[in-house]
């Protein structure tokens, strides 16, 4: 019997809507055998070791870290991490401070653009861990500035939104080094959203930095973002470079802007490949 995994899931520790137990319950109901929790720039306190079994499901300690990737903004996924490793803790500390500064600036812009009385403290109170744009979006819905989370991003908080403020990021080399130091495996997240034209050069450079995998399977069809026209070439290039093909739904839970559990799953053998590729 084939077993399946989803290697890109979020909890309330970043911008998901469910706690770890809730995500595990949904994943088990969807027939998955393994999942990776990949919250943004943080690892929740329920994840205390590189992996654990919960209710018969393998739960991998992962993360999704924002990075500057060869001149573009992107994200690097990490799997099988020691959450207590000093290299990760230091990276997270710096990124948390950057997120705080960025959110304070975005709240100020929303106050100016929308004429609403908002405070950073109100946004921060919605986040258990790292604070992000979905927390501000939820507050805008609550205040009646927009009708939906999607409208909040489209008009105000998305990359082209009136209240958007970019987030300062570490380099891909710094992120990959921290992931490897913590015993983990690094993968490039959703490459289809990048604008690169020479994928062989990009992936070779990232491989030289320590990258071991690429997220080739992702629910692109649900996104309004334009996709890289060279996306179809990535499986061949990744295989030629010996990079593991990973995948995940990027689900953020019921009632979120990304409710996508079940749209993407990969064979359990991918989990075994990632485990074998650890630093």
N, C-alpha and C positions, 0 to 999 in steps of 0.2 A: 504493500500500500504506500503510495507516494505521500511524503510529508512536505509541508509548505511553511514558509517563513515570510514575515513582513519586517524589513530591517530599517524602517523609518517611521517612528511613531512618537507623538508628543503627549505629555501629561500636564496637569495643572502646575507642575513645577516651573514651566515656562509659560506657554500660551495655549495649552490644551484645556479642555473643559472637564476632564476626568482625572481622578487620582490613579495611582498605579494599579490598585485592585480593580478599579473600573475598566481600565484598559485591558488588563489580563482577562477579565470576564468577557469583554467584547471579542477579543482575539480568539479565545477558546471557542466561543459560540460560532465564530466564522470558520472554524476548522483548522486553525493554525497550530503548528507544533512549536514554533519559536518566534520570538519578536525581539526587536531591539528598541529600547527607549532612548530616543535621541533628542532630548530637550535642548533648547537654544542656550549655548554658552554656560551651561550649568548641569550638574548631576544632582538629582533629588536625594534626600536623606534615606529613602527606602532602598536605595541601591548602594550596598556596602561592599560589594565584591565584583569581580569582572563578570560573573554570571550567577544565576540562581534559578532554582525551580520553584514555580508557584502554580499550584493547582494543576500539576502535570504539564505545565508549559515552561519551556526554556526562556528565561528573560535575560537578555544580554544588556549589560551596562554600556550605553553608548552616549554620544553627544553630537550635536550639530553646531559647529563653531564658525562664526562669520570671519572671513579672511579676505585680504587683498590678494587676488590670484593673477599674477602676471599683468597687473594694471587694471583688472576688472574686479568688481565686488562680487564675492561668491561665498560658498560655504563648504567646509570640509567635515565629513562625518568620521567619527571614531567609534570603534567597536572593541569589546572585551577590555575595558579600561579599569585600572585600579583607581577608584574615585578619590582616594586619600593621597595620591601621589603629589608631592610638592610642586612639580612642574605644572600640573593641571591647576592646582589651587592658585598658584601665582598668576597663571594666564586668566583664570576666571575672575580673580580679584580685579585685575586691570580692566577686563571687559565689563564687569559690573559697574565700575566707576564711569566708564564711557557711556554705558546705557543710561545711567542716572542723569548724566549731563545732557545727553541727547533728548531724553524724555522731558526734562525740564524745559529745554528749548522748544520742543514741539507743543507742549502745553501753552507756553507763552505765545506761540504763533496762533494756536487755536483761539486763545483769548482775544487776540488782535483781529483775526480774520472773522470769527463768528460772533464776537461781542458777548461771549459767555463767561460766567464766573466759574472758572475751573481752577483746580489746584493740583500740583504734582502729587501731593499727599493722597488725594482721592484716587489717582491712578495707581500709585504705588501700593495702596491698600488692597487692590484687586489681585496683586501678584504674590504667589507664595514664594517664588524664587526670582528669576530674572524678569525684569519689567520690559514689556514690549508694546508694539503698536496695537495689538488686539485688545489690550487692557484700556488704552485710550479710546479705541473705537467703541468698546462696550459702554464707556461713560458718555460718549457723544450720543449713542442711541438712547441711553437712559434720560439724558437731558433734552431729547427731542430735536437735536440739531440735524439728525439723519434718521431714516426709518429702519435701516438695516446696517449690519456690519460691512456688507459689501459696498454700500453707498458711502460709508465712512472712508473706506480705502480708496474708492474711485475718485471721490471729490477732494479729500483732504489729506489722507495719511499714506497713500501709495507713493511710489517713487516720483510721480509727476504731480502729486497732490499739493494743494495750496499751503499745507502746514508741514510738509515733509522736511526733515532735517537728516542728512546722511550720518551714519554711524562710523566713527573711526574704528579701524580694524587692524589686527596684527597681520603679518604676511603669511602666505601659505607655508613657507618654510618654518616659521615660528610655530604655527599651529601643528603641523605634522610632527615636528620635533617633540612637542609636548605630548602628543598622542602616543608616539613611540616610546618616550621615556616612561609613560604610565603603562607600558606593556601592551598597548593597543595597536590596532590596524587602521590606517587612514584611507578614506575613500572620497573621491570628488562627488559632491552632491549635485543632483539634477543638472548635468552639463548642457542640456538642451536650452537652458536659459542664458547661456553665455554667448558672446558675439565673436568668439575666436574663429579664424578662418583656417589656421594651420594646426589641426588637432594633433598631428604627430609630434610637432615641436612642443606643444603645450603639455601633452601627457608624458612625453619623455622628460621634460623639465621637472614636472611634478614627481615622476618616478624617481628621478635623481635626488629629489628632496626627501624621498621615503614613502611616497604614495604607493599603495598596494592594490587599490580597487577603484572601480568607477560605477556609479549608480546608473546603470543603463536602462533599468525598468522603472518607470515613474508615470503617474497618471497625467501626462501632458495634456490629454484631450479635455481635461476639466479646467485648464488654465486659460486665461485670456492673454497671457504674455506671449509675445512672438517667440517662435522657436528657431534655433540655429538650423539653417538649411543643410548643414553637414552632419546632422544628427545620425543619419542612416549609415555613415561611414564609421561611427564610433565602435560598434561591436568588432569590426575587423581590426581596427587600429589597436583597441584594447587587447585583443587576443594576440596580435603580433608582439606587443610589448609585455605580455605575460601578466596583465592586470586582471584581477578577479571582477566578474560582472555581477554587481549587486543590484538590489531593487527594493522598493518600499512604497507605501501608499502616501506617506507624509500626512497621515490622518491626525487631526487635532481634536476629534471627538464630536459628539452630537451638539448641534447648535453653534458650531464654530464656522469659520470661513473655509475650512477644509475638512469636510466630513467624507472621507474617502476610503475607509477601511474596507478591504475586500476587492478593491479595484486592481491592486497589484500584489502578487505574491511570487516568491522565488523558491526553487527546490531547496530542501533542507541541506543538500550537498554544498550549497553556497556557504552556509553557516560553518560547515566542516572545513571548507577552504580558508575561510577567514581565520578560524581557530589555528590552523596550521601555519598561517602567514604571520602570526604574532611576532613582535620584536624579541 
